[in-house]
Amino acid sequence: MTSLKGKTLFITGASRGIGLAIALRAARDGANIAIAAKTSDPNPKLEGTIHSAAAAIEQAGGKALPIMCDIRDETQVIAAVDATVAKFGGLDICVNNASAISLTSTTQTDMKRFDLMHSINGRGTFLVSKTCIPHLRKSDNGHILMLSPPLDMKSKWFAPHVAYSMAKYNMSLCVLGMAAELSGDGISVNALWPRTAIATAAVKNLLGGDKLVAMSRKPEILADAAYLLFTQPRHSLTGKFLIDDTFLHTVGGVDDFEPYRVDASLPLAADFFVPDDSVPPPGVKVSQLPLG
């Protein structure tokens, strides 16, 4: 498959950032996108709503369905998926992008924040995937994608923020299990993760401010990697934990990653959770400046 024209994507957290970038890349092909997110009204601290995202998707050439949806609520998720199928006639791709983060130590993590991260990252991902699976079985090239890291079980990824790492790795555990569980259904289940920091609201507001944003790559690198994955032959890749630039280089033949940089005069900041043995493409240099 070389195009997403007419394909339907259900993307959580697609009102801004990485989720919106994935939606806009698919929209350029004429895809249908359900924007499942919580932001319906403008927020002065966060750019973008489900309605502004829908307008951008339509302008890019796609069809949009903005849905206010809290993925912690089973009733809302079922209703959102049903509305998507009713409007577009089916479902081809589920993107679990919504996530919560708190880079706090064990004693500094209050249980309300712990529960939030686990209910969105782990439970929400499981719930959305579970709800989409019956419809994805009917697609001629069904996909579930988690924006989650490789399962690299090193203590250094857990020690600084045990609660967040547990919650984020829960998304990746879904990949490990569901890929095998659904292997006979023709549904590909994979994870995608950035090698570097990505210029999103979370990076700016929670991790490192404008300085870290300047040392980041644009969300479009993940959008291009997701698009490349979705357009691969049916079930040719499943159960994989992909790093954005390596996948674009080895499978997509991309050699120039400079256009993805926010500020080429500054070093690129490494993201966490990238395994030590993950070698970047030729010419790519990443600083080990810690996030947070």
C-alpha positions as CSV (number, residue, x, y, z in Angstrom):
1,M,0.0,0.0,0.0
2,T,1.5,3.3,-1.0
3,S,-1.3,5.7,0.1
4,L,-3.6,6.3,3.0
5,K,-6.3,7.8,0.8
6,G,-9.7,6.7,2.1
7,K,-8.2,5.0,5.2
8,T,-9.6,5.8,8.6
9,L,-7.4,6.6,11.6
10,F,-8.5,6.9,15.2
11,I,-5.8,9.0,17.0
12,T,-5.8,9.8,20.7
13,G,-4.4,13.1,21.9
14,A,-4.5,14.4,18.3
15,S,-5.4,18.0,19.1
16,R,-1.7,19.1,19.1
17,G,1.8,17.8,18.9
18,I,2.8,14.4,17.7
19,G,-0.8,13.2,17.3
20,L,-1.8,16.1,15.2
21,A,1.4,15.8,13.1
22,I,0.5,12.1,12.3
23,A,-3.0,13.2,11.5
24,L,-1.9,15.9,9.1
25,R,0.5,13.6,7.3
26,A,-2.3,11.1,6.7
27,A,-4.6,13.9,5.7
28,R,-2.3,14.9,2.8
29,D,-3.3,11.5,1.2
30,G,-7.0,12.1,1.8
31,A,-7.4,10.0,4.9
32,N,-10.2,10.2,7.4
33,I,-9.1,11.1,10.9
34,A,-11.0,10.8,14.2
35,I,-9.5,13.3,16.7
36,A,-10.1,11.8,20.1
37,A,-8.9,14.2,22.7
38,K,-10.0,16.1,25.8
39,T,-9.4,19.7,24.7
40,S,-12.6,21.2,23.2
41,D,-12.2,24.8,24.4
42,P,-9.1,26.9,23.9
43,N,-6.5,26.9,26.7
44,P,-4.1,29.8,27.0
45,K,-1.4,27.4,28.2
46,L,-1.9,24.7,25.5
47,E,-2.2,25.4,21.8
48,G,-4.9,23.6,19.9
49,T,-8.3,22.0,20.3
50,I,-10.1,19.1,18.6
51,H,-11.8,21.7,16.5
52,S,-8.7,23.6,15.4
53,A,-7.1,20.2,14.6
54,A,-10.2,19.2,12.5
55,A,-9.9,22.5,10.6
56,A,-6.2,21.9,9.9
57,I,-6.9,18.3,8.8
58,E,-9.6,19.4,6.4
59,Q,-7.3,22.1,5.0
60,A,-4.6,19.5,4.4
61,G,-6.9,17.4,2.3
62,G,-8.4,14.9,4.8
63,K,-11.7,14.4,6.5
64,A,-12.0,15.0,10.2
65,L,-14.2,14.0,13.1
66,P,-13.5,15.9,16.3
67,I,-14.5,13.9,19.3
68,M,-14.2,15.1,22.9
69,C,-13.0,11.9,24.6
70,D,-11.4,11.0,27.9
71,I,-9.7,7.6,27.2
72,R,-10.0,6.7,30.9
73,D,-13.8,6.4,30.5
74,E,-14.9,3.2,28.8
75,T,-18.3,4.6,27.8
76,Q,-16.7,7.6,26.1
77,V,-14.1,5.4,24.2
78,I,-16.8,3.0,22.9
79,A,-19.0,5.9,21.8
80,A,-16.0,7.6,20.1
81,V,-15.0,4.5,18.2
82,D,-18.6,3.7,17.2
83,A,-19.0,7.3,16.0
84,T,-15.9,7.0,13.9
85,V,-17.1,3.8,12.2
86,A,-20.6,5.2,11.7
87,K,-19.2,8.3,9.9
88,F,-16.4,6.8,7.9
89,G,-17.7,3.2,7.4
90,G,-14.8,1.4,9.1
91,L,-11.5,1.7,10.9
92,D,-8.0,0.9,9.6
93,I,-5.5,2.4,12.1
94,C,-5.5,3.0,15.8
95,V,-2.8,5.4,17.2
96,N,-2.3,5.4,20.9
97,N,-0.6,8.8,21.3
98,A,-2.3,10.2,24.5
99,S,0.0,10.1,27.5
100,A,0.6,11.6,30.9
101,I,4.0,12.4,32.4
102,S,5.4,13.3,35.7
103,L,9.2,13.0,36.2
104,T,9.1,12.6,39.9
105,S,10.9,10.3,42.3
106,T,9.0,7.7,44.3
107,T,8.5,9.8,47.4
108,Q,7.6,12.9,45.4
109,T,4.9,11.1,43.3
110,D,1.5,11.6,44.8
111,M,-0.9,8.7,44.2
112,K,-3.4,10.9,42.3
113,R,-0.6,11.6,39.7
114,F,0.4,7.9,39.7
115,D,-3.2,6.9,39.0
116,L,-3.5,9.5,36.2
117,M,-0.4,8.2,34.4
118,H,-1.4,4.6,34.7
119,S,-5.0,5.2,33.8
120,I,-4.1,7.1,30.6
121,N,-0.8,5.4,29.5
122,G,-1.5,1.8,30.4
123,R,-5.2,1.4,30.9
124,G,-6.2,3.9,28.3
125,T,-4.0,2.4,25.6
126,F,-5.3,-1.1,26.4
127,L,-9.0,0.2,26.4
128,V,-8.7,2.1,23.1
129,S,-6.9,-0.9,21.4
130,K,-9.4,-3.4,22.7
131,T,-12.3,-1.3,21.4
132,C,-10.7,-0.8,18.0
133,I,-9.7,-4.4,17.4
134,P,-13.1,-5.8,16.2
135,H,-13.2,-3.1,13.5
136,L,-9.5,-3.4,12.6
137,R,-10.0,-7.1,11.9
138,K,-12.2,-6.0,8.9
139,S,-9.5,-3.7,7.4
140,D,-7.3,-4.9,4.6
141,N,-4.2,-3.5,6.4
142,G,-5.0,-2.9,10.1
143,H,-2.6,-1.2,12.4
144,I,-2.2,-0.4,16.1
145,L,0.6,2.0,16.9
146,M,1.8,3.0,20.4
147,L,3.9,6.0,20.9
148,S,6.0,4.2,23.5
149,P,9.6,3.1,24.0
150,P,11.5,-0.1,23.5
151,L,11.4,-2.5,26.4
152,D,15.0,-1.9,27.5
153,M,15.0,-3.1,31.1
154,K,17.8,-0.9,32.5
155,S,17.5,0.5,36.0
156,K,18.7,3.9,34.7
157,W,15.3,4.3,32.9
158,F,13.4,3.7,36.0
159,A,15.4,5.1,39.0
160,P,14.7,8.8,38.3
161,H,11.0,8.4,37.8
162,V,9.7,4.9,38.7
163,A,6.0,5.7,38.3
164,Y,6.3,7.3,34.9
165,S,8.5,4.6,33.5
166,M,6.2,1.9,34.7
167,A,3.2,3.7,33.1
168,K,5.0,4.3,29.8
169,Y,6.4,0.7,29.6
170,N,2.9,-0.6,30.1
171,M,2.1,0.8,26.6
172,S,5.0,-1.1,25.2
173,L,4.0,-4.3,27.0
174,C,0.7,-4.0,25.1
175,V,2.7,-4.1,21.9
176,L,4.6,-7.2,23.0
177,G,1.5,-9.1,23.9
178,M,-1.0,-7.8,21.3
179,A,1.3,-8.3,18.3
180,A,1.5,-12.0,19.1
181,E,-2.2,-12.3,20.1
182,L,-3.3,-10.7,16.9
183,S,-0.8,-12.3,14.6
184,G,-3.5,-14.4,12.9
185,D,-5.8,-11.4,12.4
186,G,-3.7,-9.4,10.0
187,I,-3.4,-6.5,12.4
188,S,0.1,-5.1,12.8
189,V,1.0,-3.8,16.3
190,N,4.1,-1.7,16.8
191,A,5.7,0.9,18.9
192,L,7.4,4.1,17.7
193,W,9.8,6.3,19.8
194,P,11.9,9.3,19.1
195,R,15.7,9.3,19.4
196,T,15.7,12.9,20.4
197,A,13.5,15.3,22.3
198,I,10.5,16.4,20.2
199,A,9.2,20.0,20.2
200,T,5.9,19.5,21.9
201,A,4.0,21.3,24.7
202,A,5.1,18.7,27.2
203,V,8.8,19.3,26.4
204,K,8.3,23.1,26.7
205,N,6.1,23.2,29.7
206,L,7.2,20.2,31.8
207,L,10.8,19.2,30.8
208,G,13.1,22.0,29.6
209,G,11.3,25.1,28.3
210,D,12.3,27.0,25.2
211,K,16.0,25.9,25.4
212,L,15.1,22.2,25.2
213,V,12.6,22.9,22.4
214,A,15.4,24.5,20.4
215,M,17.5,21.3,20.9
216,S,14.6,19.1,19.7
217,R,13.3,17.8,16.4
218,K,9.9,18.6,15.0
219,P,7.0,16.3,15.5
220,E,7.0,15.7,11.7
221,I,9.8,13.1,12.0
222,L,7.4,10.9,14.0
223,A,4.6,11.6,11.5
224,D,6.8,10.6,8.6
225,A,7.9,7.4,10.4
226,A,4.3,6.5,11.3
227,Y,3.2,7.1,7.7
228,L,6.0,4.9,6.4
229,L,4.9,2.1,8.8
230,F,1.2,2.4,7.8
231,T,2.0,2.1,4.1
232,Q,4.1,-1.0,4.4
233,P,2.7,-4.3,2.9
234,R,0.1,-6.0,5.0
235,H,1.4,-7.4,8.3
236,S,5.0,-7.1,7.1
237,L,6.1,-5.5,10.3
238,T,4.6,-6.3,13.7
239,G,5.8,-6.5,17.2
240,K,8.6,-4.0,16.5
241,F,9.9,-1.3,18.7
242,L,11.0,1.3,16.2
243,I,13.2,4.4,16.7
244,D,12.1,7.2,14.3
245,D,15.3,8.1,12.5
246,T,16.6,4.5,12.2
247,F,13.4,3.3,10.7
248,L,13.2,6.2,8.3
249,H,16.8,5.5,7.2
250,T,16.8,1.7,7.0
251,V,13.3,1.2,5.5
252,G,12.5,4.6,4.0
253,G,15.9,5.5,2.7
254,V,16.1,8.9,4.4
255,D,19.6,10.2,4.7
256,D,19.0,13.9,5.5
257,F,17.5,14.6,8.9
258,E,18.5,18.2,9.2
259,P,15.0,19.5,8.1
260,Y,13.5,18.0,11.2
261,R,15.7,20.1,13.5
262,V,14.2,23.1,15.3
263,D,17.6,24.9,15.5
264,A,20.5,23.3,13.5
265,S,23.0,25.5,15.4
266,L,22.4,23.7,18.6
267,P,23.1,20.0,19.5
268,L,20.2,17.6,19.5
269,A,19.1,16.5,23.0
270,A,18.6,12.7,23.4
271,D,15.3,11.4,24.6
272,F,15.2,8.9,27.4
273,F,14.4,5.2,26.9
274,V,16.6,4.9,23.8
275,P,18.7,1.7,24.2
276,D,22.5,2.1,24.3
277,D,22.9,-0.2,21.3
278,S,20.6,1.8,19.1
279,V,22.9,3.4,16.5
280,P,21.8,6.6,14.9
281,P,21.9,7.0,11.1
282,P,25.1,8.2,9.5
283,G,25.7,11.9,10.3
284,V,23.3,12.1,13.2
285,K,24.9,13.2,16.5
286,V,22.9,13.4,19.7
287,S,23.9,15.0,23.0
288,Q,23.3,13.0,26.1
289,L,21.8,16.1,27.8
290,P,19.3,14.6,30.3
291,L,15.7,15.6,30.0
292,G,13.8,16.9,33.0
